[in-house]
């Protein structure tokens, strides 16, 4: 009887969590995390996108304080039965400028650089294939975006938590920023009809 109750509790917990039982995570940097959050949350199979910092050695980086050495990045939670890691990578490339060695669009500096952070050998192999495809597509340009080992991801929180879901909570300011930064215009120039906006 006790074993049946334990089994019932486990099954109940699995059912109540739905697709999150199968959830996986990907960490990508593509400049402004407001924009990356907006670009990935619209994908079917993506259940959550969190803005934060990663890639540096400084502990507990903050937006208005010290985040030296870190990249602005997003942690994407997704259901691999609905959207694959390869599909996330394909979507990633057409939402970044892979040739900019100084940042992304109007935002310049190390924290705005693009990068793919891989957690294991499988992700690295898939990321390398996707990068080679981009390199082959643009033989006369240098693809700057690196593939880096994943490190601690620090979500933006506390007094700076307004950065989470910024595009939803401040739609007019977000749209004005995005337009004035020239993000979508540049993406259209690079990717043409593949650009998602």
C-alpha positions in Angstrom: 0.0 0.0 0.0 2.8 2.4 0.9 4.6 1.7 -2.4 1.3 2.4 -4.3 0.9 5.7 -2.5 4.5 6.7 -3.3 4.0 5.7 -7.0 0.7 7.7 -7.1 2.4 10.7 -5.7 5.2 10.6 -8.3 2.8 10.2 -11.2 0.7 13.0 -9.8 3.7 15.3 -9.6 4.8 14.4 -13.1 1.3 15.1 -14.5 1.0 18.4 -12.6 4.2 19.7 -14.0 3.3 18.8 -17.6 6.0 19.6 -20.2 8.4 21.0 -17.6 9.3 17.4 -16.8 10.9 17.2 -20.2 12.3 20.8 -20.1 15.8 21.5 -21.1 17.7 24.8 -21.0 19.8 26.8 -23.5 21.9 29.9 -22.8 22.5 32.4 -25.5 23.9 35.9 -25.7 22.8 38.3 -28.4 23.1 41.8 -27.1 20.2 43.4 -25.3 18.5 40.7 -23.2 15.2 42.5 -23.5 15.2 41.8 -27.3 16.5 38.2 -26.9 13.7 37.5 -24.4 11.1 38.9 -26.8 12.5 37.0 -29.8 12.5 33.6 -28.0 9.4 33.7 -25.9 7.3 33.6 -29.1 8.6 30.2 -30.1 6.3 27.2 -29.6 7.9 24.9 -27.1 9.7 27.6 -25.2 8.2 27.8 -21.7 10.3 30.5 -20.1 13.1 33.0 -21.0 15.1 34.7 -18.2 17.4 37.7 -18.6 20.7 37.6 -16.8 24.5 37.5 -17.0 27.0 34.7 -17.7 30.4 34.0 -19.0 32.4 36.0 -16.4 34.1 35.1 -13.2 32.6 37.9 -11.1 30.0 36.5 -8.7 26.5 38.1 -8.5 26.9 40.6 -11.3 24.4 43.5 -11.5 23.2 45.6 -14.4 23.8 49.0 -12.7 26.8 47.8 -10.7 29.7 45.6 -11.7 29.2 43.0 -14.5 32.7 43.1 -15.9 33.6 40.1 -18.0 30.0 38.9 -18.3 27.7 38.8 -21.3 24.1 39.9 -21.2 22.3 36.6 -22.0 19.1 34.7 -21.7 18.4 31.3 -20.2 15.8 29.6 -22.4 13.7 26.8 -20.9 12.2 24.6 -23.7 10.4 21.3 -24.3 12.7 19.3 -26.7 9.7 17.4 -27.9 8.2 20.6 -29.3 11.3 22.5 -30.3 14.8 21.2 -30.8 18.1 22.7 -29.8 18.9 22.9 -33.5 15.8 25.0 -34.0 16.7 27.3 -31.2 20.1 27.8 -32.8 18.6 28.5 -36.2 16.3 31.1 -34.6 19.3 32.5 -32.7 21.4 33.2 -35.7 18.8 35.2 -37.6 18.3 37.4 -34.5 22.0 38.4 -34.1 24.6 40.2 -36.1 27.3 37.5 -36.2 29.9 39.9 -37.7 30.0 42.6 -35.0 33.2 42.3 -32.9 32.2 45.3 -30.7 28.7 44.4 -29.5 25.3 44.2 -31.1 23.5 46.9 -33.0 23.6 50.2 -31.1 25.0 48.5 -27.9 28.7 48.3 -27.8 31.0 46.7 -25.2 31.9 43.2 -24.0 28.6 42.6 -22.2 26.7 43.1 -25.5 28.8 40.6 -27.6 27.1 37.5 -29.1 27.9 34.0 -27.9 26.5 30.5 -27.7 27.1 28.8 -24.3 27.1 25.1 -24.4 26.5 22.7 -21.5 27.8 19.5 -23.0 29.4 17.8 -26.0 26.1 17.3 -27.8 25.3 21.0 -27.6 28.8 21.9 -28.7 28.6 19.6 -31.7 25.2 21.0 -32.8 26.4 24.6 -32.2 29.6 24.0 -34.2 27.5 22.6 -37.1 25.2 25.6 -37.0 28.1 28.0 -36.9 29.8 26.3 -39.9 26.6 26.7 -41.9 26.6 30.5 -41.2 30.3 30.7 -42.1 29.6 28.9 -45.4 26.6 31.3 -46.1 28.8 34.4 -45.7 32.2 33.4 -47.2 33.4 37.0 -47.5 32.7 38.0 -43.9 34.1 36.9 -40.6 31.7 35.3 -38.2 32.7 36.5 -34.7 30.2 34.7 -32.5 32.0 32.2 -30.4 30.9 28.9 -28.9 31.8 28.9 -25.2 31.5 26.5 -22.3 28.5 27.3 -20.1 29.2 28.8 -16.7 27.0 30.1 -13.9 24.0 32.0 -15.1 23.0 34.9 -12.9 19.3 36.0 -13.4 18.6 39.7 -13.1 16.7 40.0 -9.8 15.9 42.2 -6.8 15.7 45.9 -7.6 16.8 45.2 -11.1 14.1 42.6 -11.8 12.2 45.2 -14.0 14.5 43.9 -16.8 12.6 40.6 -16.8 9.7 40.7 -19.3 10.6 44.3 -20.1 9.1 44.1 -23.6 5.8 43.0 -22.1 5.7 45.5 -19.1 7.0 48.5 -21.0 5.9 47.9 -24.6 6.2 51.5 -25.9 9.6 52.1 -24.4 10.8 48.7 -25.6 9.6 49.3 -29.2 11.1 52.7 -29.3 14.4 51.4 -28.0 14.4 48.5 -30.5 13.6 50.7 -33.4 16.2 53.4 -32.5 18.8 50.8 -32.0 18.4 49.6 -35.6 18.2 46.0 -34.6 15.5 44.9 -37.0 16.8 47.0 -39.8 20.3 45.4 -39.5 18.8 41.9 -39.2 16.8 42.4 -42.4 20.0 43.6 -44.2 22.0 40.5 -43.1 19.3 37.8 -43.2 16.7 39.1 -45.7 13.4 37.2 -45.4 14.9 34.9 -42.8 14.9 37.7 -40.3 12.0 37.1 -38.0 10.7 40.6 -37.7 
